[in-house]
Amino acid sequence: MTARLPGTRALRTFEAAGRHLNFTRAADEVGLTPSAVSYQIKEIEEQLGLVLFTRTSRSIQLTPGGAVLFEAAAEALDGLRLAVGRARKLARGSSHLRLSLGARFATNWLLPRLDRFRAANPEFELTFDISDEVRDFDMDDVDIAIRFGTGSYGDVRADRLFDTMVVPVCSPELLANGTTFDSPRDLFGQTLCYVDCEVRGMVWPNWPMWMAAAGVDDFDDRSCVAFAETSHVVQAVTDGGAVGLVELELVEAELSQGRLVRLFDVGVSIGQDFAYHLVYPERSSQDQRVAAFRAWILGETGRSLSGGSM
């Protein structure tokens, strides 16, 4: 008689528990409570007639039999994820290109230019996976990605698109009200906004860093306002009369159309090794969809950096 095997959801719970060796962290990953994870593990053990974990008051460990099952469950789940990813790509068809990119890049750089790609490549359908998380091109339903980093992403190709520089901007209404900024010190007393984040351990440029680059060594940042996203900084600048630090390359449209005004010539880079990259599997370099998007975006970055119009 064939033994009844645990279902996919139960295996996923067991695999997470075996990987973390912690029911609380496993519960956070699979969306259950720790007690529910513990209960599900007990059900699997009763179903299989095996003890999978040894438990103490402070830790859990896989038993030898549990380790065997954990390895098999991990391989099975990876294989299933791989098959699902391939199936989704087949269902999309050969004319559908799926691009993974962050919301900031999508909103502020790509979308204003998207009509040009569609006009140049009407035979391809382009859809998006909006995320800053690293994607697996084999298991996830994506063909190509745009990521900010060093370009070292393992066994994939990475084309450098452009570096980024953080600069201060304000709304034209703020200047129209008679406010003047003749030197960086004139920013003292203004509402100063910035993006508070880290990229691969590097702190994103903030106001103390910009002031230091501008030669100001006695800046007090206690009144600065931090946001998680550039779009929130831009909103505060346009609606609230703040001065914000934003990526120059991602506000080209607002600057060229006069919705934002750059202040001073000082900018801060996160580091010369960091840039936006177009990332895709080596095997996809001959894919017509990938090749078309690559040619288009490299042309767009050249056009942008050479001062071409939006």
C-alpha positions in Angstrom: 0.0 0.0 0.0 1.4 3.4 -1.0 1.9 5.8 1.9 -0.1 9.0 1.6 2.4 11.9 1.2 2.0 15.4 2.6 0.5 18.0 0.3 2.5 20.9 -1.2 1.5 23.4 1.4 2.6 21.1 4.2 5.9 20.4 2.4 6.5 24.1 2.1 5.9 24.6 5.8 8.2 21.7 6.6 10.9 23.0 4.2 10.8 26.5 5.7 11.0 25.0 9.3 13.9 22.8 8.3 15.8 25.6 6.6 15.3 28.1 9.4 15.4 25.6 12.3 13.0 28.0 13.9 9.2 27.8 13.8 8.7 31.5 14.3 10.8 32.5 11.3 9.2 29.7 9.3 5.8 31.0 10.3 6.7 34.5 9.1 7.7 33.1 5.7 4.7 30.9 5.0 2.1 33.2 6.6 1.1 31.1 9.6 1.4 31.4 13.3 4.2 29.5 15.1 1.7 27.3 16.7 0.1 26.5 13.4 3.6 25.5 12.0 4.2 23.3 15.0 0.8 21.6 14.5 1.4 21.1 10.8 4.8 19.5 11.5 3.2 17.1 14.0 0.5 16.2 11.4 3.3 15.3 8.9 5.1 13.3 11.5 2.0 11.3 12.4 1.1 10.9 8.7 4.5 9.5 7.9 5.2 7.7 11.1 8.5 9.6 11.5 10.0 12.0 14.0 11.4 14.9 11.8 12.7 17.3 14.5 14.2 16.9 17.9 12.9 19.7 20.2 14.4 21.3 23.2 13.2 24.4 25.1 15.6 26.6 23.1 16.1 25.0 19.7 14.9 22.4 17.2 17.1 20.2 15.0 16.4 17.8 12.1 16.6 14.1 12.9 18.6 12.0 10.4 15.3 11.0 8.8 14.1 14.6 8.9 17.3 15.7 7.1 16.6 13.1 4.3 13.1 14.3 3.9 14.1 18.0 4.1 16.6 17.6 1.2 13.9 15.8 -0.9 11.3 18.4 -0.1 13.6 21.3 -1.0 14.5 19.6 -4.3 10.8 18.8 -5.1 9.7 22.4 -4.3 12.5 23.9 -6.4 11.6 21.6 -9.3 8.0 22.6 -9.0 8.8 26.3 -8.9 11.1 25.8 -12.0 8.3 24.0 -13.8 5.7 26.7 -12.9 8.1 29.5 -14.1 8.6 27.7 -17.5 4.9 27.0 -17.9 4.1 30.7 -17.3 6.6 31.8 -19.9 5.2 29.3 -22.4 1.7 30.6 -21.6 2.8 34.2 -22.3 4.0 33.4 -25.8 7.0 34.4 -27.7 6.0 38.0 -28.2 5.5 38.8 -24.6 8.5 40.3 -22.6 8.2 40.6 -18.9 10.5 43.1 -17.2 11.3 43.3 -13.5 12.2 46.7 -12.1 11.8 48.9 -9.0 8.9 51.3 -8.7 11.1 54.3 -8.5 12.8 53.5 -11.9 9.5 52.5 -13.5 7.6 55.6 -12.5 10.3 58.3 -12.9 12.4 57.0 -15.8 10.7 54.2 -17.9 7.1 55.2 -18.1 7.7 58.6 -19.6 9.6 56.9 -22.4 7.4 53.8 -22.8 5.5 55.0 -25.8 8.7 55.2 -27.7 9.5 51.6 -27.1 6.0 50.5 -28.1 6.1 52.6 -31.3 9.5 51.1 -32.2 8.5 47.5 -31.3 4.8 47.1 -31.9 5.2 43.3 -32.3 6.2 42.9 -28.6 4.0 43.2 -25.5 5.9 44.5 -22.5 4.6 43.9 -19.0 6.1 44.5 -15.6 7.1 42.9 -12.3 7.5 45.9 -10.0 9.9 44.8 -7.3 13.4 45.7 -5.9 13.9 42.0 -5.0 16.4 39.9 -6.9 14.6 37.6 -9.2 15.5 34.1 -10.4 15.2 34.0 -14.2 14.6 30.2 -14.1 11.9 30.2 -11.4 10.3 33.6 -11.5 8.0 34.8 -14.3 10.5 37.4 -15.7 12.7 37.6 -18.7 14.8 40.7 -18.0 15.4 43.1 -15.1 16.7 46.5 -14.3 18.6 46.7 -11.0 20.8 49.2 -9.2 24.1 47.8 -7.9 27.6 46.9 -8.9 26.5 44.7 -11.9 27.8 41.5 -10.2 24.8 39.3 -10.2 26.2 35.8 -10.7 25.6 33.9 -14.0 23.9 36.6 -15.9 24.8 39.4 -18.2 24.6 43.0 -16.9 24.8 46.1 -19.2 25.6 49.3 -17.4 22.9 51.9 -18.2 23.9 54.9 -16.2 25.3 56.1 -12.9 23.2 58.2 -10.6 23.7 61.4 -8.7 21.6 62.9 -5.9 20.9 66.6 -6.1 18.7 69.1 -4.3 15.5 70.3 -6.0 12.7 72.6 -5.1 9.4 73.7 -6.7 9.3 76.8 -8.9 6.5 78.1 -6.6 9.0 78.2 -3.7 11.2 80.5 -5.7 8.3 82.5 -7.0 7.4 83.4 -3.4 10.6 85.3 -3.0 12.8 82.6 -1.4 16.4 82.7 -2.7 19.2 80.2 -2.4 22.5 81.9 -3.1 24.5 79.4 -1.0 24.0 76.0 0.6 23.6 77.7 4.0 20.4 79.4 2.7 18.8 75.9 2.9 19.1 76.1 6.7 15.6 76.5 8.1 13.9 74.9 5.1 12.1 71.5 5.3 14.8 69.2 3.9 13.6 65.8 2.6 15.6 62.8 1.5 15.4 59.0 0.9 16.5 57.0 3.9 17.9 53.6 2.7 20.9 51.5 2.2 22.0 49.7 -1.0 24.3 46.7 -0.5 25.5 48.2 2.8 26.1 51.7 1.3 24.1 54.5 2.9 22.1 56.4 0.3 23.2 60.1 0.0 21.5 62.2 2.7 21.6 65.9 3.7 24.7 65.7 5.9 26.6 64.0 3.1 25.4 66.7 0.6 26.2 69.5 2.9 29.7 68.1 3.5 30.2 67.9 -0.3 29.1 71.5 -0.5 31.7 72.6 2.1 29.3 73.0 5.0 30.7 71.4 8.2 28.3 72.6 10.8 24.9 71.3 9.5 22.4 70.1 12.0 20.2 67.3 10.4 17.7 66.9 13.3 15.0 68.7 11.4 15.4 66.7 8.2 12.5 64.5 7.0 13.2 61.0 5.8 11.1 59.0 3.3 11.3 55.5 2.0 10.8 56.4 -1.7 11.9 59.1 -4.1 8.3 59.6 -5.2 7.4 60.7 -1.6 10.3 63.2 -1.6 9.1 64.6 -5.0 5.5 64.8 -3.6 6.7 66.7 -0.6 8.7 69.1 -2.8 5.9 69.8 -5.2 3.0 69.9 -2.7 4.6 71.0 0.5 7.2 73.5 -0.4 10.1 71.3 0.8 13.6 71.0 -0.7 14.4 67.4 -1.5 17.4 65.3 -2.4 16.5 63.2 -5.5 18.3 61.2 -8.2 19.0 63.6 -11.1 18.5 61.0 -13.8 15.1 60.1 -12.4 13.6 63.6 -12.4 14.7 64.6 -15.9 11.1 65.0 -17.1 10.1 67.3 -14.1 13.3 69.4 -14.6 12.9 69.8 -18.4 9.2 70.7 -18.0 9.8 73.1 -15.2 7.9 71.3 -12.5 11.1 71.0 -10.4 14.2 73.3 -10.2 17.7 72.0 -9.4 19.5 74.0 -6.8 23.3 74.4 -7.0 25.8 72.3 -9.0 26.8 70.0 -6.1 25.7 66.4 -6.4 26.6 63.3 -4.4 27.1 59.8 -5.9 26.6 56.6 -4.0 29.9 55.3 -5.4 31.6 54.9 -8.7 31.0 51.1 -8.7 27.2 51.5 -8.4 24.9 52.1 -11.4 21.6 51.0 -13.0 22.1 47.8 -15.0 20.0 45.9 -17.5 20.3 42.2 -16.3 19.3 39.1 -18.2 20.4 35.4 -18.6 23.4 34.7 -20.9 21.2 32.3 -22.8 18.7 35.1 -23.6 21.2 37.4 -25.4 19.9 36.1 -28.7 16.2 36.3 -27.8 14.6 38.8 -30.2 12.5 40.3 -27.4 15.5 40.8 -25.1 17.7 42.0 -27.9 15.1 44.6 -29.0 14.6 46.0 -25.5 18.3 46.0 -24.9 19.0 48.0 -28.1 16.2 50.4 -27.3 17.1 51.1 -23.7 20.8 51.5 -24.5 19.8 54.0 -27.1 17.5 55.8 -24.6 20.3 56.1 -22.0 22.6 57.5 -24.6 20.0 59.9 -25.7 19.3 61.0 -22.1 23.0 61.4 -21.1 23.7 63.3 -24.3 21.0 65.8 -23.4 18.3 64.7 -25.8 14.7 65.7 -25.2 12.2 63.7 -23.4 
